Amino acid sequence: QAEKRAQYNHHYKSRVRSMVKKVLNTTSAEEVEPLYRETVSLID
């Protein structure tokens, strides 16, 4: 059970990390907004 949770947490963290990178690499405000919302929805 703990191992399963650790795998899930790792997967989750890597997804959030990649979303943050996408947001940081995006320069236009129109593109940042949906990416930001998607990232926040992942966290909630």
BALOBA-1460 file (C-alpha; in Angstrom, 3 decimals):
// residues 44
<rec num="1" residu="q" x="0.000" y="0.000" z="0.000"/>
<rec num="2" residu="a" x="2.762" y="2.435" z="0.954"/>
<rec num="3" residu="e" x="4.703" y="1.534" z="-2.189"/>
<rec num="4" residu="k" x="1.633" y="2.190" z="-4.317"/>
<rec num="5" residu="r" x="1.206" y="5.593" z="-2.694"/>
<rec num="6" residu="a" x="4.879" y="6.423" z="-3.242"/>
<rec num="7" residu="q" x="4.543" y="5.552" z="-6.947"/>
<rec num="8" residu="y" x="1.410" y="7.684" z="-7.194"/>
<rec num="9" residu="n" x="3.103" y="10.609" z="-5.429"/>
<rec num="10" residu="h" x="6.134" y="10.368" z="-7.707"/>
<rec num="11" residu="h" x="3.935" y="10.323" z="-10.824"/>
<rec num="12" residu="y" x="1.904" y="13.233" z="-9.486"/>
<rec num="13" residu="k" x="4.996" y="15.285" z="-8.629"/>
<rec num="14" residu="s" x="6.540" y="14.723" z="-12.044"/>
<rec num="15" residu="r" x="3.313" y="15.813" z="-13.758"/>
<rec num="16" residu="v" x="3.132" y="18.967" z="-11.664"/>
<rec num="17" residu="r" x="6.823" y="19.664" z="-12.291"/>
<rec num="18" residu="s" x="6.358" y="19.348" z="-16.050"/>
<rec num="19" residu="m" x="3.303" y="21.610" z="-15.937"/>
<rec num="20" residu="v" x="5.281" y="24.233" z="-14.003"/>
<rec num="21" residu="k" x="8.061" y="24.039" z="-16.612"/>
<rec num="22" residu="k" x="5.480" y="24.547" z="-19.368"/>
<rec num="23" residu="v" x="4.103" y="27.613" z="-17.605"/>
<rec num="24" residu="l" x="7.583" y="29.048" z="-17.067"/>
<rec num="25" residu="n" x="8.557" y="28.432" z="-20.703"/>
<rec num="26" residu="t" x="5.420" y="30.089" z="-22.043"/>
<rec num="27" residu="t" x="5.737" y="33.793" z="-22.649"/>
<rec num="28" residu="s" x="2.275" y="34.850" z="-23.808"/>
<rec num="29" residu="a" x="-0.391" y="35.526" z="-21.188"/>
<rec num="30" residu="e" x="-3.093" y="33.805" z="-23.269"/>
<rec num="31" residu="e" x="-1.155" y="30.539" z="-23.141"/>
<rec num="32" residu="v" x="-0.228" y="30.776" z="-19.464"/>
<rec num="33" residu="e" x="-3.805" y="31.079" z="-18.205"/>
<rec num="34" residu="p" x="-5.097" y="27.643" z="-19.374"/>
<rec num="35" residu="l" x="-1.834" y="25.943" z="-18.364"/>
<rec num="36" residu="y" x="-2.072" y="27.510" z="-14.924"/>
<rec num="37" residu="r" x="-5.681" y="26.369" z="-14.532"/>
<rec num="38" residu="e" x="-4.731" y="22.845" z="-15.612"/>
<rec num="39" residu="t" x="-1.891" y="22.764" z="-13.083"/>
<rec num="40" residu="v" x="-4.145" y="23.974" z="-10.275"/>
<rec num="41" residu="s" x="-6.776" y="21.374" z="-11.164"/>
<rec num="42" residu="l" x="-4.085" y="18.670" z="-10.909"/>
<rec num="43" residu="i" x="-3.267" y="19.824" z="-7.386"/>
<rec num="44" residu="d" x="-6.885" y="20.056" z="-6.158"/>
